[in-house]
Amino acid sequence: MNDYDRLAESYSESNETAIFNAYYERPAMLALAGDVAGRKILDAGCGAGPLLAELRARGADVSGFDLSRGMLDLARRRVPDADLRVADLAAPLPYADAAFDDVVVSLVLHYLEDWGPSLAELRRVLRPGGRLLISVDHPFAMHMIHRAEGRRTNYFETYNYTETWDHTGEPVQMSFWNRPLHAMTNAFTAAGFTVAGIAEPFPVPEAQAKFPEHYAALTTSPSFLFFVLTA
């Protein structure tokens, strides 16, 4: 389940140009980050490193970790001199207290059933006043997709669901957790964060000509939900 080592090459390749990543989630995360020059930033669940590389190009001092060694091998090719480590967001992190100005968590938390320990660790490694920037699958969008598929789901519950991905020609089962908005914000405040902003952005305008159908869908119904938290 969730075998990103097997998916690494093919998933990374699609991530470079797909509307959901290249024209929607990544630009939105960079816009929320703003001016990052000189800031120490941790990319939690960095994957193959596309966001890490963008932050680095904008002047940030970047570090990153991922559970997948295959993904980290790709990230090291992209940003060879960054501090990149194998680590699990659901376990204690190998960083000192207050080590970072910002942490970005890009489409990662929805893999976890329990956010509490992970958010506590992210709070620990952030300096006081530091920012935690998060993107996740939009909970109501996922609920409506599941209802349309005939799944009996309750938006107000935290529930597990699986998808079959076929990036390599060999199906891989992926497991996710959907939770309502109030469960997310309650977890943030319980971990000591203040919610400074919630965003439901559109794809960048360049996506309209390249992906007209997806662009129309993403400008009338959300796919991802973004948070800016302060420690």
C-alpha positions in Angstrom: 0.0 0.0 0.0 1.3 3.5 -0.9 4.4 2.1 -2.5 6.0 5.3 -3.7 9.3 3.6 -4.3 7.7 1.6 -7.1 5.9 4.7 -8.4 8.8 7.2 -8.0 10.0 7.6 -11.7 6.5 7.6 -13.3 4.8 9.7 -10.6 7.6 12.3 -10.6 7.4 12.5 -14.4 3.6 13.2 -14.4 4.0 15.6 -11.5 6.2 17.9 -13.6 3.5 18.8 -16.1 0.1 17.7 -14.7 -2.4 20.5 -14.1 -3.0 19.5 -10.5 0.6 19.7 -9.5 2.4 22.0 -11.9 -0.4 24.6 -12.6 -2.5 24.4 -9.4 -1.0 23.0 -6.1 2.6 24.0 -6.5 2.0 27.6 -7.7 -0.5 28.1 -4.9 1.9 26.9 -2.3 4.6 29.2 -3.6 2.2 32.1 -3.6 1.3 31.4 0.1 5.0 31.2 1.0 5.7 34.6 -0.6 9.3 36.0 -0.2 11.4 33.1 1.1 14.8 34.5 0.5 17.1 33.7 3.4 14.5 31.6 5.3 15.2 28.1 6.5 12.5 25.9 5.1 11.7 22.2 5.7 9.8 20.4 3.0 8.0 17.6 4.9 7.3 14.7 2.5 9.3 16.4 -0.3 8.9 13.5 -2.8 11.0 14.0 -5.9 11.7 17.6 -4.8 9.9 19.9 -7.3 8.7 22.3 -4.6 12.0 22.1 -2.8 13.8 23.2 -5.9 11.4 26.1 -6.5 11.9 27.3 -2.9 15.7 27.0 -3.3 15.6 29.0 -6.6 13.8 31.8 -4.7 16.6 32.0 -2.1 15.5 29.7 0.7 17.8 27.5 2.7 16.0 24.2 2.1 15.9 20.8 3.8 13.6 17.9 3.1 12.6 14.4 4.1 10.4 11.7 2.7 9.6 8.1 3.6 10.3 6.9 0.1 14.0 6.3 -0.7 13.1 6.2 -4.4 11.6 9.6 -4.2 14.6 11.0 -2.3 17.0 9.6 -4.9 15.2 11.8 -7.4 15.2 14.8 -5.1 18.9 14.5 -4.6 19.5 14.6 -8.3 17.4 17.8 -8.5 18.9 19.5 -5.4 22.2 17.7 -4.7 23.5 19.9 -2.0 20.3 20.1 0.1 19.9 18.3 3.4 17.6 15.4 2.4 16.8 12.6 4.8 14.6 9.4 5.0 12.1 10.1 7.7 8.5 9.4 8.6 6.1 12.2 9.3 4.2 9.8 11.6 7.4 9.4 13.8 9.8 11.7 15.7 11.7 13.9 13.2 15.5 14.0 13.0 15.8 17.8 13.5 16.5 20.1 16.4 13.9 22.2 18.2 13.1 25.5 16.5 15.3 24.7 13.5 13.1 26.2 10.8 11.4 29.4 9.9 8.8 27.6 7.8 7.6 24.0 7.1 5.7 23.1 4.0 3.6 20.0 3.9 2.4 19.5 0.4 -0.4 16.9 -0.2 0.9 14.7 2.6 -1.3 14.9 5.7 -4.2 13.1 4.1 -2.2 9.9 4.2 -2.3 9.9 8.0 -5.1 8.7 10.3 -3.9 10.6 13.3 -2.5 14.1 12.8 -1.7 14.9 16.5 1.8 13.4 16.8 2.9 14.7 13.4 1.6 18.3 14.1 3.3 18.2 17.5 6.7 17.3 15.8 6.2 20.0 13.1 5.4 22.5 15.9 8.6 21.4 17.7 10.9 22.0 14.8 9.5 25.4 14.0 10.8 28.6 15.6 8.3 30.6 17.6 6.3 32.6 15.1 7.3 30.2 12.3 4.8 29.2 9.6 3.4 25.8 8.7 2.0 25.8 5.1 -0.3 22.8 4.3 -2.2 21.5 1.3 -4.6 18.6 1.5 -7.3 17.1 -0.6 -10.4 19.2 -0.1 -12.6 17.3 2.3 -15.9 18.2 0.8 -14.7 17.7 -2.7 -13.6 14.2 -1.8 -16.8 13.5 0.0 -18.8 14.5 -3.1 -16.6 12.4 -5.4 -17.1 9.3 -3.1 -20.9 9.8 -3.0 -20.9 10.1 -6.8 -19.0 6.8 -6.9 -21.7 5.1 -4.8 -19.6 4.9 -1.6 -21.6 5.4 1.6 -19.7 8.1 3.3 -20.4 10.7 6.0 -18.7 14.0 5.6 -18.6 14.6 9.3 -16.6 11.5 10.1 -13.0 10.7 9.5 -12.9 7.8 7.2 -10.3 5.7 5.2 -10.6 5.2 1.4 -8.4 3.6 -1.2 -7.6 4.4 -4.8 -5.9 2.3 -7.5 -3.1 4.2 -9.3 -1.7 2.9 -12.5 1.3 5.1 -13.3 3.6 2.2 -14.2 1.2 -0.2 -16.0 1.0 -2.2 -12.8 -1.8 -1.2 -10.3 -0.8 0.2 -6.9 -3.3 0.5 -4.0 -3.1 3.9 -2.3 -4.7 4.6 1.1 -6.0 8.0 2.3 -8.0 9.5 5.1 -10.7 12.1 4.6 -11.7 14.3 7.6 -14.1 17.3 7.9 -12.8 20.8 8.0 -13.5 21.2 11.7 -11.4 18.1 12.6 -8.5 19.7 10.7 -8.7 23.0 12.4 -9.2 21.4 15.8 -6.1 19.3 15.3 -4.1 22.5 14.4 -5.2 24.4 17.5 -4.6 21.4 19.7 -1.0 21.2 18.5 -0.4 24.9 19.4 -1.0 26.5 16.0 -3.0 29.6 15.0 -4.9 29.4 11.7 -3.7 32.6 9.9 -5.3 31.8 6.6 -7.4 29.3 4.6 -7.2 29.3 0.7 -9.1 27.7 -2.1 -7.1 29.0 -5.1 -7.6 28.6 -8.8 -5.0 27.1 -11.2 -2.7 29.7 -12.8 -4.1 31.3 -15.9 -1.7 29.5 -18.2 -3.5 26.3 -17.4 -6.7 27.4 -19.3 -5.2 26.9 -22.8 -3.4 23.7 -21.9 -6.1 22.0 -19.9 -9.4 23.7 -20.7 -11.7 21.0 -19.2 -9.8 20.6 -16.0 -9.4 24.4 -15.7 -13.1 24.9 -16.0 -13.7 22.2 -13.3 -11.1 23.6 -10.9 -12.4 27.2 -11.2 -16.0 26.1 -10.3 -15.2 23.4 -7.7 -12.2 23.0 -5.5 -9.8 20.0 -5.4 -7.3 21.1 -2.7 -7.5 23.1 0.5 -4.6 25.2 1.8 -3.8 26.5 5.3 -1.3 29.0 6.7 -0.6 28.3 10.3 1.6 30.1 12.8 3.5 28.5 15.7 
